[in-house]
Amino acid sequence: MAKVSLSPTNDYCPQTLFLYGTYDEEGNPDFGLFCWFSYIWDGEMGVMCCIGGEKPTKTNIRRTEVFSACLVTEELLPAADYLGNHSGFDQEKLNLEVGKGQVLDVPVLEASPVIFELEVTDFIQKKDGDIMLCKIRNVLQEESLTDEEKSAAKKLSEIAPVKTTCKHYYAYNGKDLGGWGEPMKKL
């Protein structure tokens, strides 16, 4: 199969979406949409993530060194798309049902079926982004995901996580859910 050389891109490499939850200095929950998220091993499973540019979410994480990573589902996509397409410095706050982490002092989205409570152990500052290495201090999951009678494929189908590539959102089954900026129009 013939290959061509391109400028750097991550097209056709789908990434799972997460809404990172933090508290601002007044204790108000703040969420931002991110997809540069993966797993590491350092004696135990951990998470690595990167946030480029200056954002309230990144400022809050630097200050507290903790945050939640709430899996984005098809149900959460309109709100996530809004948060990903509007600056956190001037956006209107959405009315989201927010709870509290069980181990760390982090806000969590009640509608998310899988939530990581993360503690940053290392910040690696680059030109315009911060890479964060994190310990997973707790995982909150919908109880239905513990049903051993259901296959992983069935569980994924039921929770309907969203991924992104090529400036589009895609369902777990590959269905195109719209380009960036489209799902938020449903709000």
C-alpha positions as CSV (number, residue, x, y, z in Angstrom):
1,M,0.0,0.0,0.0
2,A,1.5,3.3,-1.0
3,K,2.2,6.0,1.6
4,V,2.5,9.7,1.4
5,S,4.4,12.1,3.8
6,L,2.3,14.7,5.6
7,S,2.8,17.5,8.1
8,P,2.2,16.3,11.7
9,T,-1.4,15.2,12.2
10,N,-3.3,12.7,14.4
11,D,-6.1,12.2,11.8
12,Y,-7.4,8.7,11.8
13,C,-6.1,8.0,15.3
14,P,-9.3,8.3,17.3
15,Q,-9.0,9.6,20.9
16,T,-11.5,9.2,23.7
17,L,-13.0,12.4,25.1
18,F,-12.9,13.4,28.8
19,L,-14.3,16.4,30.6
20,Y,-11.7,17.4,33.3
21,G,-13.3,18.7,36.5
22,T,-11.6,21.1,38.8
23,Y,-12.7,23.7,41.4
24,D,-11.8,27.4,40.9
25,E,-10.4,29.5,43.7
26,E,-14.0,30.2,44.9
27,G,-14.9,26.5,45.0
28,N,-17.0,26.6,41.9
29,P,-16.8,23.5,39.6
30,D,-15.1,24.1,36.3
31,F,-15.0,21.6,33.4
32,G,-13.0,21.6,30.2
33,L,-13.0,19.2,27.3
34,F,-9.8,17.3,26.5
35,C,-8.7,14.2,24.5
36,W,-4.9,14.1,24.9
37,F,-5.2,11.3,27.5
38,S,-3.6,7.9,27.8
39,Y,-2.3,5.4,30.3
40,I,1.1,4.8,31.8
41,W,2.7,2.2,34.0
42,D,4.9,3.2,36.9
43,G,4.6,0.3,39.4
44,E,0.8,0.8,39.0
45,M,-1.5,2.1,36.3
46,G,-1.6,5.8,35.9
47,V,-2.6,8.5,33.5
48,M,-0.7,10.9,31.3
49,C,-2.5,13.9,29.8
50,C,-1.6,17.2,28.1
51,I,-3.3,20.5,28.1
52,G,-2.1,23.1,25.6
53,G,-2.5,26.8,26.0
54,E,-3.8,28.7,29.0
55,K,-7.2,27.6,30.3
56,P,-8.9,27.9,33.7
57,T,-8.9,24.1,34.0
58,K,-5.1,24.0,33.6
59,T,-4.7,26.9,36.1
60,N,-6.8,25.0,38.6
61,I,-4.9,21.8,38.1
62,R,-1.6,23.6,38.6
63,R,-2.9,25.1,41.9
64,T,-4.5,22.0,43.4
65,E,-2.7,19.1,41.6
66,V,-5.9,17.1,41.5
67,F,-8.8,16.8,39.0
68,S,-11.4,14.4,37.7
69,A,-11.5,12.9,34.2
70,C,-15.2,12.2,33.3
71,L,-15.7,10.0,30.2
72,V,-17.8,11.8,27.6
73,T,-20.8,9.8,26.3
74,E,-23.2,10.5,23.5
75,E,-25.6,11.9,26.2
76,L,-22.9,14.3,27.4
77,L,-21.6,15.3,23.9
78,P,-23.6,18.5,23.4
79,A,-22.3,20.0,26.7
80,A,-18.8,18.6,26.0
81,D,-18.8,20.1,22.5
82,Y,-19.9,23.5,24.0
83,L,-17.1,23.4,26.5
84,G,-14.6,22.4,23.9
85,N,-15.6,25.2,21.5
86,H,-15.8,28.1,24.0
87,S,-13.1,29.7,26.0
88,G,-13.3,28.9,29.7
89,F,-12.4,32.5,30.5
90,D,-15.7,33.9,29.1
91,Q,-18.1,31.1,28.6
92,E,-21.6,30.9,30.1
93,K,-21.6,28.2,32.7
94,L,-23.7,25.2,31.8
95,N,-26.3,23.7,34.2
96,L,-24.6,20.3,34.7
97,E,-25.4,17.9,37.5
98,V,-22.2,17.9,39.5
99,G,-21.2,15.6,42.4
100,K,-18.0,15.2,44.5
101,G,-15.2,12.7,44.2
102,Q,-15.2,10.0,46.8
103,V,-11.4,10.1,47.5
104,L,-10.2,13.5,46.2
105,D,-11.7,17.0,46.4
106,V,-12.8,17.1,42.8
107,P,-16.1,17.8,41.0
108,V,-17.5,14.9,39.0
109,L,-20.3,14.8,36.4
110,E,-23.1,12.6,37.6
111,A,-24.0,11.7,34.0
112,S,-20.6,10.2,33.2
113,P,-20.4,6.4,33.6
114,V,-16.7,6.3,34.2
115,I,-14.7,8.9,36.2
116,F,-11.1,9.0,37.3
117,E,-10.0,10.9,40.3
118,L,-6.5,11.9,39.5
119,E,-3.6,13.3,41.5
120,V,-0.8,14.9,39.4
121,T,2.7,13.6,40.4
122,D,4.7,15.3,37.7
123,F,4.3,18.4,35.5
124,I,6.4,18.5,32.4
125,Q,6.2,22.0,30.9
126,K,6.7,22.4,27.2
127,K,6.5,25.5,25.0
128,D,2.7,25.8,25.0
129,G,1.5,22.7,26.9
130,D,1.8,20.9,30.1
131,I,2.1,17.2,30.3
132,M,0.8,15.7,33.5
133,L,1.6,12.3,34.9
134,C,-1.1,11.3,37.3
135,K,-1.8,8.6,39.9
136,I,-5.3,7.2,39.7
137,R,-6.6,7.6,43.3
138,N,-10.1,6.3,42.5
139,V,-12.3,5.2,39.7
140,L,-16.1,5.8,39.9
141,Q,-18.1,3.6,37.6
142,E,-21.8,2.9,37.1
143,E,-22.7,-0.2,39.0
144,S,-24.0,-1.8,35.8
145,L,-20.4,-2.0,34.5
146,T,-19.6,-4.5,37.2
147,D,-22.1,-7.1,35.8
148,E,-19.9,-10.0,34.9
149,E,-22.7,-11.5,32.8
150,K,-22.3,-8.7,30.2
151,S,-19.5,-8.6,27.7
152,A,-17.2,-5.6,27.5
153,A,-18.6,-4.9,24.0
154,K,-22.2,-4.8,25.4
155,K,-21.1,-2.5,28.3
156,L,-19.4,-0.1,25.8
157,S,-22.4,-0.2,23.6
158,E,-24.6,0.8,26.5
159,I,-22.5,3.6,27.9
160,A,-21.8,5.0,24.4
161,P,-18.4,6.7,24.8
162,V,-17.4,9.3,22.2
163,K,-14.1,9.6,20.4
164,T,-12.8,12.3,18.0
165,T,-10.6,12.5,15.0
166,C,-10.5,14.6,11.8
167,K,-12.4,17.4,13.7
168,H,-15.5,15.1,14.0
169,Y,-17.1,13.1,16.9
170,Y,-17.8,9.4,16.5
171,A,-19.9,7.0,18.4
172,Y,-18.5,3.7,19.8
173,N,-20.0,2.0,16.7
174,G,-18.3,4.4,14.3
175,K,-21.4,6.5,13.6
176,D,-20.5,10.1,12.7
177,L,-22.0,12.4,15.5
178,G,-21.1,15.6,13.8
179,G,-18.2,18.0,13.3
180,W,-16.8,20.1,16.1
181,G,-19.3,22.8,17.0
182,E,-22.4,20.9,15.8
183,P,-23.6,18.9,18.8
184,M,-23.7,21.9,21.0
185,K,-26.5,23.3,18.9
186,K,-28.8,20.8,20.6
187,L,-28.4,22.7,23.9
